[in-house]
């Protein structure tokens, strides 16, 4: 999936192998109601955790 370069700057400290894996993953965003890249979800202020592919977030508007 395409990832915004601003989002990639936020996760610059992670290993390249982990970033590559995260770029390929897509999740259903509970706030936006669309499919987005997991990196975008991970850097969101609403993100709490992800367990077995299920995303848990605060659900507040962005």
PDB file of N, H, CA, C and O in Angstrom:
ATOM      1  N   UNK A   1       0.838  -1.191   0.000  1.00  0.00           N
ATOM      2  CA  UNK A   1       0.000   0.000   0.000  1.00  0.00           C
ATOM      3  C   UNK A   1       0.876   1.245   0.000  1.00  0.00           C
ATOM      4  O   UNK A   1       1.992   1.240   0.520  1.00  0.00           O
ATOM      5  N   UNK A   2       0.359   2.289  -0.581  1.00  0.00           N
ATOM      6  H   UNK A   2      -0.547   2.293  -1.003  1.00  0.00           H
ATOM      7  CA  UNK A   2       1.062   3.564  -0.566  1.00  0.00           C
ATOM      8  C   UNK A   2       0.980   4.166   0.830  1.00  0.00           C
ATOM      9  O   UNK A   2      -0.071   4.151   1.471  1.00  0.00           O
ATOM     10  N   UNK A   3       2.117   4.699   1.287  1.00  0.00           N
ATOM     11  H   UNK A   3       2.970   4.712   0.766  1.00  0.00           H
ATOM     12  CA  UNK A   3       2.180   5.313   2.605  1.00  0.00           C
ATOM     13  C   UNK A   3       2.723   6.722   2.442  1.00  0.00           C
ATOM     14  O   UNK A   3       3.709   6.934   1.736  1.00  0.00           O
ATOM     15  N   UNK A   4       2.090   7.676   3.086  1.00  0.00           N
ATOM     16  H   UNK A   4       1.289   7.503   3.659  1.00  0.00           H
ATOM     17  CA  UNK A   4       2.505   9.067   3.041  1.00  0.00           C
ATOM     18  C   UNK A   4       3.904   9.205   3.637  1.00  0.00           C
ATOM     19  O   UNK A   4       4.205   8.563   4.644  1.00  0.00           O
ATOM     20  N   UNK A   5       4.760  10.026   3.038  1.00  0.00           N
ATOM     21  H   UNK A   5       4.516  10.547   2.221  1.00  0.00           H
ATOM     22  CA  UNK A   5       6.134  10.188   3.518  1.00  0.00           C
ATOM     23  C   UNK A   5       6.186  10.817   4.907  1.00  0.00           C
ATOM     24  O   UNK A   5       7.127  10.564   5.660  1.00  0.00           O
ATOM     25  N   UNK A   6       5.190  11.634   5.261  1.00  0.00           N
ATOM     26  H   UNK A   6       4.425  11.840   4.650  1.00  0.00           H
ATOM     27  CA  UNK A   6       5.147  12.229   6.600  1.00  0.00           C
ATOM     28  C   UNK A   6       4.958  11.154   7.663  1.00  0.00           C
ATOM     29  O   UNK A   6       5.532  11.239   8.748  1.00  0.00           O
ATOM     30  N   UNK A   7       4.161  10.154   7.352  1.00  0.00           N
ATOM     31  H   UNK A   7       3.695  10.085   6.470  1.00  0.00           H
ATOM     32  CA  UNK A   7       3.916   9.054   8.280  1.00  0.00           C
ATOM     33  C   UNK A   7       5.184   8.227   8.449  1.00  0.00           C
ATOM     34  O   UNK A   7       5.488   7.771   9.551  1.00  0.00           O
ATOM     35  N   UNK A   8       5.923   8.034   7.361  1.00  0.00           N
ATOM     36  H   UNK A   8       5.676   8.405   6.466  1.00  0.00           H
ATOM     37  CA  UNK A   8       7.166   7.269   7.432  1.00  0.00           C
ATOM     38  C   UNK A   8       8.213   7.969   8.294  1.00  0.00           C
ATOM     39  O   UNK A   8       9.030   7.307   8.935  1.00  0.00           O
ATOM     40  N   UNK A   9       8.197   9.298   8.315  1.00  0.00           N
ATOM     41  H   UNK A   9       7.534   9.836   7.794  1.00  0.00           H
ATOM     42  CA  UNK A   9       9.131  10.048   9.164  1.00  0.00           C
ATOM     43  C   UNK A   9       8.876   9.768  10.645  1.00  0.00           C
ATOM     44  O   UNK A   9       9.808   9.760  11.449  1.00  0.00           O
ATOM     45  N   UNK A  10       7.616   9.540  11.000  1.00  0.00           N
ATOM     46  H   UNK A  10       6.858   9.547  10.347  1.00  0.00           H
ATOM     47  CA  UNK A  10       7.260   9.284  12.398  1.00  0.00           C
ATOM     48  C   UNK A  10       7.791   7.950  12.895  1.00  0.00           C
ATOM     49  O   UNK A  10       8.042   7.798  14.090  1.00  0.00           O
ATOM     50  N   UNK A  11       7.968   6.985  12.008  1.00  0.00           N
ATOM     51  H   UNK A  11       7.765   7.109  11.037  1.00  0.00           H
ATOM     52  CA  UNK A  11       8.416   5.644  12.407  1.00  0.00           C
ATOM     53  C   UNK A  11       9.832   5.356  11.899  1.00  0.00           C
ATOM     54  O   UNK A  11      10.189   4.203  11.656  1.00  0.00           O
ATOM     55  N   UNK A  12      10.620   6.397  11.745  1.00  0.00           N
ATOM     56  H   UNK A  12      10.330   7.333  11.943  1.00  0.00           H
ATOM     57  CA  UNK A  12      11.952   6.275  11.172  1.00  0.00           C
ATOM     58  C   UNK A  12      12.880   5.370  11.985  1.00  0.00           C
ATOM     59  O   UNK A  12      13.802   4.785  11.416  1.00  0.00           O
ATOM     60  N   UNK A  13      12.670   5.239  13.278  1.00  0.00           N
ATOM     61  H   UNK A  13      11.922   5.714  13.741  1.00  0.00           H
ATOM     62  CA  UNK A  13      13.544   4.456  14.135  1.00  0.00           C
ATOM     63  C   UNK A  13      13.332   2.949  14.063  1.00  0.00           C
ATOM     64  O   UNK A  13      14.153   2.193  14.584  1.00  0.00           O
ATOM     65  N   UNK A  14      12.259   2.494  13.433  1.00  0.00           N
ATOM     66  H   UNK A  14      11.592   3.107  13.010  1.00  0.00           H
ATOM     67  CA  UNK A  14      11.985   1.060  13.341  1.00  0.00           C
ATOM     68  C   UNK A  14      12.888   0.403  12.301  1.00  0.00           C
ATOM     69  O   UNK A  14      13.400   1.071  11.401  1.00  0.00           O
ATOM     70  N   UNK A  15      13.077  -0.892  12.429  1.00  0.00           N
ATOM     71  H   UNK A  15      12.661  -1.434  13.159  1.00  0.00           H
ATOM     72  CA  UNK A  15      13.953  -1.618  11.503  1.00  0.00           C
ATOM     73  C   UNK A  15      13.332  -1.660  10.107  1.00  0.00           C
ATOM     74  O   UNK A  15      12.109  -1.696   9.973  1.00  0.00           O
ATOM     75  N   UNK A  16      14.163  -1.655   9.076  1.00  0.00           N
ATOM     76  H   UNK A  16      15.156  -1.625   9.185  1.00  0.00           H
ATOM     77  CA  UNK A  16      13.643  -1.701   7.703  1.00  0.00           C
ATOM     78  C   UNK A  16      12.819  -2.957   7.419  1.00  0.00           C
ATOM     79  O   UNK A  16      11.845  -2.903   6.667  1.00  0.00           O
ATOM     80  N   UNK A  17      13.199  -4.070   8.009  1.00  0.00           N
ATOM     81  H   UNK A  17      13.989  -4.114   8.620  1.00  0.00           H
ATOM     82  CA  UNK A  17      12.459  -5.315   7.803  1.00  0.00           C
ATOM     83  C   UNK A  17      11.045  -5.194   8.374  1.00  0.00           C
ATOM     84  O   UNK A  17      10.078  -5.616   7.740  1.00  0.00           O
ATOM     85  N   UNK A  18      10.926  -4.619   9.569  1.00  0.00           N
ATOM     86  H   UNK A  18      11.712  -4.277  10.085  1.00  0.00           H
ATOM     87  CA  UNK A  18       9.623  -4.427  10.202  1.00  0.00           C
ATOM     88  C   UNK A  18       8.780  -3.430   9.409  1.00  0.00           C
ATOM     89  O   UNK A  18       7.581  -3.638   9.221  1.00  0.00           O
ATOM     90  N   UNK A  19       9.407  -2.348   8.946  1.00  0.00           N
ATOM     91  H   UNK A  19      10.381  -2.179   9.099  1.00  0.00           H
ATOM     92  CA  UNK A  19       8.682  -1.360   8.143  1.00  0.00           C
ATOM     93  C   UNK A  19       8.155  -1.972   6.850  1.00  0.00           C
ATOM     94  O   UNK A  19       7.032  -1.684   6.434  1.00  0.00           O
ATOM     95  N   UNK A  20       8.958  -2.811   6.219  1.00  0.00           N
ATOM     96  H   UNK A  20       9.870  -3.045   6.556  1.00  0.00           H
ATOM     97  CA  UNK A  20       8.532  -3.470   4.990  1.00  0.00           C
ATOM     98  C   UNK A  20       7.318  -4.345   5.214  1.00  0.00           C
ATOM     99  O   UNK A  20       6.400  -4.373   4.395  1.00  0.00           O
ATOM    100  N   UNK A  21       7.318  -5.059   6.330  1.00  0.00           N
ATOM    101  H   UNK A  21       8.064  -5.036   6.995  1.00  0.00           H
ATOM    102  CA  UNK A  21       6.184  -5.921   6.661  1.00  0.00           C
ATOM    103  C   UNK A  21       4.941  -5.086   6.971  1.00  0.00           C
ATOM    104  O   UNK A  21       3.832  -5.435   6.567  1.00  0.00           O
ATOM    105  N   UNK A  22       5.136  -3.980   7.693  1.00  0.00           N
ATOM    106  H   UNK A  22       6.036  -3.696   8.022  1.00  0.00           H
ATOM    107  CA  UNK A  22       4.009  -3.123   8.065  1.00  0.00           C
ATOM    108  C   UNK A  22       3.404  -2.432   6.846  1.00  0.00           C
ATOM    109  O   UNK A  22       2.194  -2.206   6.806  1.00  0.00           O
ATOM    110  N   UNK A  23       4.229  -2.091   5.848  1.00  0.00           N
ATOM    111  H   UNK A  23       5.211  -2.274   5.881  1.00  0.00           H
ATOM    112  CA  UNK A  23       3.728  -1.442   4.631  1.00  0.00           C
ATOM    113  C   UNK A  23       2.791  -2.353   3.854  1.00  0.00           C
ATOM    114  O   UNK A  23       1.855  -1.883   3.208  1.00  0.00           O
ATOM    115  N   UNK A  24       3.039  -3.651   3.916  1.00  0.00           N
ATOM    116  H   UNK A  24       3.799  -4.033   4.442  1.00  0.00           H
ATOM    117  CA  UNK A  24       2.240  -4.610   3.158  1.00  0.00           C
ATOM    118  C   UNK A  24       0.919  -4.940   3.829  1.00  0.00           C
ATOM    119  O   UNK A  24       0.038  -5.531   3.204  1.00  0.00           O
ATOM    120  N   UNK A  25       0.769  -4.568   5.089  1.00  0.00           N
ATOM    121  H   UNK A  25       1.485  -4.088   5.597  1.00  0.00           H
ATOM    122  CA  UNK A  25      -0.450  -4.898   5.829  1.00  0.00           C
ATOM    123  C   UNK A  25      -1.477  -3.781   5.698  1.00  0.00           C
ATOM    124  O   UNK A  25      -1.141  -2.598   5.739  1.00  0.00           O
ATOM    125  N   UNK A  26      -2.718  -4.175   5.542  1.00  0.00           N
ATOM    126  H   UNK A  26      -2.992  -5.137   5.509  1.00  0.00           H
ATOM    127  CA  UNK A  26      -3.823  -3.222   5.480  1.00  0.00           C
ATOM    128  C   UNK A  26      -4.822  -3.582   6.570  1.00  0.00           C
ATOM    129  O   UNK A  26      -5.083  -4.760   6.816  1.00  0.00           O
ATOM    130  N   UNK A  27      -5.379  -2.568   7.224  1.00  0.00           N
ATOM    131  H   UNK A  27      -5.167  -1.611   7.024  1.00  0.00           H
ATOM    132  CA  UNK A  27      -6.351  -2.787   8.290  1.00  0.00           C
ATOM    133  C   UNK A  27      -7.581  -1.924   8.039  1.00  0.00           C
ATOM    134  O   UNK A  27      -7.512  -0.913   7.341  1.00  0.00           O
ATOM    135  N   UNK A  28      -8.687  -2.329   8.607  1.00  0.00           N
ATOM    136  H   UNK A  28      -8.743  -3.150   9.174  1.00  0.00           H
ATOM    137  CA  UNK A  28      -9.928  -1.561   8.527  1.00  0.00           C
ATOM    138  C   UNK A  28      -9.913  -0.532   9.651  1.00  0.00           C
ATOM    139  O   UNK A  28      -9.891  -0.893  10.827  1.00  0.00           O
ATOM    140  N   UNK A  29      -9.926   0.747   9.288  1.00  0.00           N
ATOM    141  H   UNK A  29      -9.945   1.040   8.332  1.00  0.00           H
ATOM    142  CA  UNK A  29      -9.882   1.817  10.281  1.00  0.00           C
ATOM    143  C   UNK A  29     -11.280   2.033  10.861  1.00  0.00           C
ATOM    144  O   UNK A  29     -12.216   2.322  10.116  1.00  0.00           O
ATOM    145  N   UNK A  30     -11.435   1.894  12.192  1.00  0.00           N
ATOM    146  H   UNK A  30     -10.674   1.659  12.798  1.00  0.00           H
ATOM    147  CA  UNK A  30     -12.745   2.104  12.812  1.00  0.00           C
ATOM    148  C   UNK A  30     -13.217   3.564  12.763  1.00  0.00           C
ATOM    149  O   UNK A  30     -14.417   3.828  12.834  1.00  0.00           O
ATOM    150  N   UNK A  31     -12.282   4.506  12.643  1.00  0.00           N
ATOM    151  H   UNK A  31     -11.307   4.291  12.586  1.00  0.00           H
ATOM    152  CA  UNK A  31     -12.641   5.925  12.626  1.00  0.00           C
ATOM    153  C   UNK A  31     -12.984   6.378  11.206  1.00  0.00           C
ATOM    154  O   UNK A  31     -14.024   6.998  10.985  1.00  0.00           O
ATOM    155  N   UNK A  32     -12.113   6.071  10.248  1.00  0.00           N
ATOM    156  H   UNK A  32     -11.268   5.568  10.427  1.00  0.00           H
ATOM    157  CA  UNK A  32     -12.319   6.503   8.865  1.00  0.00           C
ATOM    158  C   UNK A  32     -13.260   5.595   8.087  1.00  0.00           C
ATOM    159  O   UNK A  32     -13.766   5.983   7.034  1.00  0.00           O
ATOM    160  N   UNK A  33     -13.498   4.389   8.595  1.00  0.00           N
ATOM    161  H   UNK A  33     -13.086   4.074   9.450  1.00  0.00           H
ATOM    162  CA  UNK A  33     -14.362   3.395   7.945  1.00  0.00           C
ATOM    163  C   UNK A  33     -13.846   3.005   6.558  1.00  0.00           C
ATOM    164  O   UNK A  33     -14.634   2.707   5.661  1.00  0.00           O
ATOM    165  N   UNK A  34     -12.516   3.008   6.384  1.00  0.00           N
ATOM    166  H   UNK A  34     -11.875   3.250   7.113  1.00  0.00           H
ATOM    167  CA  UNK A  34     -11.893   2.597   5.136  1.00  0.00           C
ATOM    168  C   UNK A  34     -10.702   1.696   5.442  1.00  0.00           C
ATOM    169  O   UNK A  34     -10.306   1.544   6.597  1.00  0.00           O
ATOM    170  N   UNK A  35     -10.148   1.112   4.412  1.00  0.00           N
ATOM    171  H   UNK A  35     -10.470   1.235   3.473  1.00  0.00           H
ATOM    172  CA  UNK A  35      -8.951   0.300   4.559  1.00  0.00           C
ATOM    173  C   UNK A  35      -7.734   1.199   4.395  1.00  0.00           C
ATOM    174  O   UNK A  35      -7.606   1.909   3.397  1.00  0.00           O
ATOM    175  N   UNK A  36      -6.841   1.166   5.380  1.00  0.00           N
ATOM    176  H   UNK A  36      -6.944   0.590   6.191  1.00  0.00           H
ATOM    177  CA  UNK A  36      -5.634   1.987   5.348  1.00  0.00           C
ATOM    178  C   UNK A  36      -4.425   1.120   5.652  1.00  0.00           C
ATOM    179  O   UNK A  36      -4.563  -0.020   6.095  1.00  0.00           O
ATOM    180  N   UNK A  37      -3.250   1.662   5.415  1.00  0.00           N
ATOM    181  H   UNK A  37      -3.138   2.588   5.056  1.00  0.00           H
ATOM    182  CA  UNK A  37      -2.006   0.969   5.738  1.00  0.00           C
ATOM    183  C   UNK A  37      -1.855   0.895   7.255  1.00  0.00           C
ATOM    184  O   UNK A  37      -2.255   1.814   7.970  1.00  0.00           O
ATOM    185  N   UNK A  38      -1.273  -0.206   7.743  1.00  0.00           N
ATOM    186  H   UNK A  38      -0.948  -0.952   7.162  1.00  0.00           H
ATOM    187  CA  UNK A  38      -1.114  -0.345   9.185  1.00  0.00           C
ATOM    188  C   UNK A  38      -0.179   0.715   9.752  1.00  0.00           C
ATOM    189  O   UNK A  38      -0.340   1.114  10.906  1.00  0.00           O
ATOM    190  N   UNK A  39       0.794   1.183   8.973  1.00  0.00           N
ATOM    191  H   UNK A  39       0.925   0.859   8.036  1.00  0.00           H
ATOM    192  CA  UNK A  39       1.700   2.231   9.467  1.00  0.00           C
ATOM    193  C   UNK A  39       0.911   3.494   9.783  1.00  0.00           C
ATOM    194  O   UNK A  39       1.157   4.146  10.798  1.00  0.00           O
ATOM    195  N   UNK A  40      -0.038   3.840   8.917  1.00  0.00           N
ATOM    196  H   UNK A  40      -0.238   3.311   8.093  1.00  0.00           H
ATOM    197  CA  UNK A  40      -0.879   5.020   9.153  1.00  0.00           C
ATOM    198  C   UNK A  40      -1.718   4.833  10.413  1.00  0.00           C
ATOM    199  O   UNK A  40      -1.901   5.772  11.187  1.00  0.00           O
ATOM    200  N   UNK A  41      -2.224   3.631  10.615  1.00  0.00           N
ATOM    201  H   UNK A  41      -2.076   2.868   9.986  1.00  0.00           H
ATOM    202  CA  UNK A  41      -3.012   3.313  11.805  1.00  0.00           C
ATOM    203  C   UNK A  41      -2.135   3.370  13.055  1.00  0.00           C
ATOM    204  O   UNK A  41      -2.546   3.902  14.087  1.00  0.00           O
ATOM    205  N   UNK A  42      -0.929   2.819  12.955  1.00  0.00           N
ATOM    206  H   UNK A  42      -0.595   2.386  12.118  1.00  0.00           H
ATOM    207  CA  UNK A  42       0.001   2.732  14.076  1.00  0.00           C
ATOM    208  C   UNK A  42       0.412   4.113  14.581  1.00  0.00           C
ATOM    209  O   UNK A  42       0.608   4.293  15.783  1.00  0.00           O
ATOM    210  N   UNK A  43       0.545   5.089  13.686  1.00  0.00           N
ATOM    211  H   UNK A  43       0.386   4.943  12.710  1.00  0.00           H
ATOM    212  CA  UNK A  43       0.979   6.431  14.070  1.00  0.00           C
ATOM    213  C   UNK A  43      -0.178   7.341  14.487  1.00  0.00           C
ATOM    214  O   UNK A  43       0.051   8.461  14.942  1.00  0.00           O
ATOM    215  N   UNK A  44      -1.410   6.871  14.337  1.00  0.00           N
ATOM    216  H   UNK A  44      -1.596   5.961  13.967  1.00  0.00           H
ATOM    217  CA  UNK A  44      -2.588   7.663  14.705  1.00  0.00           C
ATOM    218  C   UNK A  44      -2.660   7.831  16.227  1.00  0.00           C
ATOM    219  O   UNK A  44      -2.281   6.926  16.971  1.00  0.00           O
ATOM    220  N   UNK A  45      -3.141   8.973  16.681  1.00  0.00           N
ATOM    221  H   UNK A  45      -3.449   9.708  16.077  1.00  0.00           H
ATOM    222  CA  UNK A  45      -3.274   9.233  18.122  1.00  0.00           C
ATOM    223  C   UNK A  45      -4.320   8.344  18.775  1.00  0.00           C
ATOM    224  O   UNK A  45      -4.258   8.115  19.982  1.00  0.00           O
ATOM    225  N   UNK A  46      -5.272   7.840  18.012  1.00  0.00           N
ATOM    226  H   UNK A  46      -5.322   8.027  17.030  1.00  0.00           H
ATOM    227  CA  UNK A  46      -6.324   6.980  18.549  1.00  0.00           C
ATOM    228  C   UNK A  46      -5.882   5.540  18.747  1.00  0.00           C
ATOM    229  O   UNK A  46      -6.556   4.787  19.450  1.00  0.00           O
ATOM    230  N   UNK A  47      -4.769   5.135  18.148  1.00  0.00           N
ATOM    231  H   UNK A  47      -4.221   5.747  17.576  1.00  0.00           H
ATOM    232  CA  UNK A  47      -4.325   3.742  18.182  1.00  0.00           C
ATOM    233  C   UNK A  47      -4.010   3.304  19.609  1.00  0.00           C
ATOM    234  O   UNK A  47      -3.283   3.988  20.329  1.00  0.00           O
ATOM    235  N   UNK A  48      -4.565   2.153  20.014  1.00  0.00           N
ATOM    236  H   UNK A  48      -5.156   1.598  19.429  1.00  0.00           H
ATOM    237  CA  UNK A  48      -4.265   1.569  21.323  1.00  0.00           C
ATOM    238  C   UNK A  48      -3.427   0.314  21.131  1.00  0.00           C
ATOM    239  O   UNK A  48      -2.295   0.250  21.612  1.00  0.00           O
ATOM    240  N   UNK A  49      -3.963  -0.686  20.435  1.00  0.00           N
ATOM    241  H   UNK A  49      -4.882  -0.634  20.044  1.00  0.00           H
ATOM    242  CA  UNK A  49      -3.242  -1.930  20.197  1.00  0.00           C
ATOM    243  C   UNK A  49      -3.868  -2.680  19.037  1.00  0.00           C
ATOM    244  O   UNK A  49      -4.939  -2.317  18.549  1.00  0.00           O
ATOM    245  N   UNK A  50      -3.194  -3.719  18.606  1.00  0.00           N
ATOM    246  H   UNK A  50      -2.324  -4.014  19.002  1.00  0.00           H
ATOM    247  CA  UNK A  50      -3.737  -4.611  17.590  1.00  0.00           C
ATOM    248  C   UNK A  50      -3.440  -6.034  18.023  1.00  0.00           C
ATOM    249  O   UNK A  50      -2.284  -6.390  18.249  1.00  0.00           O
ATOM    250  N   UNK A  51      -4.483  -6.853  18.141  1.00  0.00           N
ATOM    251  H   UNK A  51      -5.422  -6.563  17.958  1.00  0.00           H
ATOM    252  CA  UNK A  51      -4.343  -8.234  18.575  1.00  0.00           C
ATOM    253  C   UNK A  51      -4.977  -9.135  17.524  1.00  0.00           C
ATOM    254  O   UNK A  51      -6.162  -9.008  17.212  1.00  0.00           O
ATOM    255  N   UNK A  52      -4.178 -10.042  16.984  1.00  0.00           N
ATOM    256  H   UNK A  52      -3.216 -10.145  17.237  1.00  0.00           H
ATOM    257  CA  UNK A  52      -4.647 -11.010  15.980  1.00  0.00           C
ATOM    258  C   UNK A  52      -5.386 -10.329  14.830  1.00  0.00           C
ATOM    259  O   UNK A  52      -6.423 -10.817  14.381  1.00  0.00           O
ATOM    260  N   UNK A  53      -4.854  -9.201  14.353  1.00  0.00           N
ATOM    261  H   UNK A  53      -4.012  -8.805  14.717  1.00  0.00           H
ATOM    262  CA  UNK A  53      -5.435  -8.499  13.219  1.00  0.00           C
ATOM    263  C   UNK A  53      -6.570  -7.555  13.560  1.00  0.00           C
ATOM    264  O   UNK A  53      -7.013  -6.800  12.695  1.00  0.00           O
ATOM    265  N   UNK A  54      -7.050  -7.573  14.784  1.00  0.00           N
ATOM    266  H   UNK A  54      -6.690  -8.186  15.486  1.00  0.00           H
ATOM    267  CA  UNK A  54      -8.145  -6.693  15.216  1.00  0.00           C
ATOM    268  C   UNK A  54      -7.549  -5.405  15.787  1.00  0.00           C
ATOM    269  O   UNK A  54      -6.728  -5.453  16.703  1.00  0.00           O
ATOM    270  N   UNK A  55      -7.960  -4.259  15.248  1.00  0.00           N
ATOM    271  H   UNK A  55      -8.626  -4.220  14.504  1.00  0.00           H
ATOM    272  CA  UNK A  55      -7.435  -2.968  15.683  1.00  0.00           C
ATOM    273  C   UNK A  55      -8.320  -2.402  16.781  1.00  0.00           C
ATOM    274  O   UNK A  55      -9.541  -2.333  16.640  1.00  0.00           O
ATOM    275  N   UNK A  56      -7.690  -1.999  17.869  1.00  0.00           N
ATOM    276  H   UNK A  56      -6.698  -2.054  17.983  1.00  0.00           H
ATOM    277  CA  UNK A  56      -8.396  -1.336  18.961  1.00  0.00           C
ATOM    278  C   UNK A  56      -7.927   0.109  19.006  1.00  0.00           C
ATOM    279  O   UNK A  56      -6.730   0.386  19.082  1.00  0.00           O
ATOM    280  N   UNK A  57      -8.884   1.025  18.957  1.00  0.00           N
ATOM    281  H   UNK A  57      -9.857   0.801  18.895  1.00  0.00           H
ATOM    282  CA  UNK A  57      -8.534   2.440  19.033  1.00  0.00           C
ATOM    283  C   UNK A  57      -9.577   3.169  19.875  1.00  0.00           C
ATOM    284  O   UNK A  57     -10.628   2.622  20.208  1.00  0.00           O
ATOM    285  N   UNK A  58      -9.258   4.420  20.208  1.00  0.00           N
ATOM    286  H   UNK A  58      -8.404   4.865  19.937  1.00  0.00           H
ATOM    287  CA  UNK A  58     -10.151   5.221  21.049  1.00  0.00           C
ATOM    288  C   UNK A  58     -11.448   5.562  20.325  1.00  0.00           C
ATOM    289  O   UNK A  58     -12.494   5.706  20.958  1.00  0.00           O
ATOM    290  N   UNK A  59     -11.384   5.690  19.003  1.00  0.00           N
ATOM    291  H   UNK A  59     -10.535   5.573  18.489  1.00  0.00           H
ATOM    292  CA  UNK A  59     -12.577   5.980  18.212  1.00  0.00           C
ATOM    293  C   UNK A  59     -12.942   7.446  18.159  1.00  0.00           C
ATOM    294  O   UNK A  59     -14.026   7.798  17.695  1.00  0.00           O
ATOM    295  N   UNK A  60     -12.054   8.306  18.627  1.00  0.00           N
ATOM    296  H   UNK A  60     -11.173   8.020  19.004  1.00  0.00           H
ATOM    297  CA  UNK A  60     -12.320   9.744  18.587  1.00  0.00           C
ATOM    298  C   UNK A  60     -12.100  10.273  17.176  1.00  0.00           C
ATOM    299  O   UNK A  60     -11.302   9.715  16.422  1.00  0.00           O
ATOM    300  N   UNK A  61     -12.796  11.335  16.816  1.00  0.00           N
ATOM    301  H   UNK A  61     -13.444  11.788  17.429  1.00  0.00           H
ATOM    302  CA  UNK A  61     -12.631  11.945  15.500  1.00  0.00           C
ATOM    303  C   UNK A  61     -11.236  12.533  15.373  1.00  0.00           C
ATOM    304  O   UNK A  61     -10.639  12.975  16.355  1.00  0.00           O
ATOM    305  N   UNK A  62     -10.726  12.530  14.149  1.00  0.00           N
ATOM    306  H   UNK A  62     -11.211  12.171  13.351  1.00  0.00           H
ATOM    307  CA  UNK A  62      -9.377  13.049  13.906  1.00  0.00           C
ATOM    308  C   UNK A  62      -9.385  14.521  13.634  1.00  0.00           C
ATOM    309  O   UNK A  62      -8.330  15.113  13.410  1.00  0.00           O
TER     310      UNK A  62
END
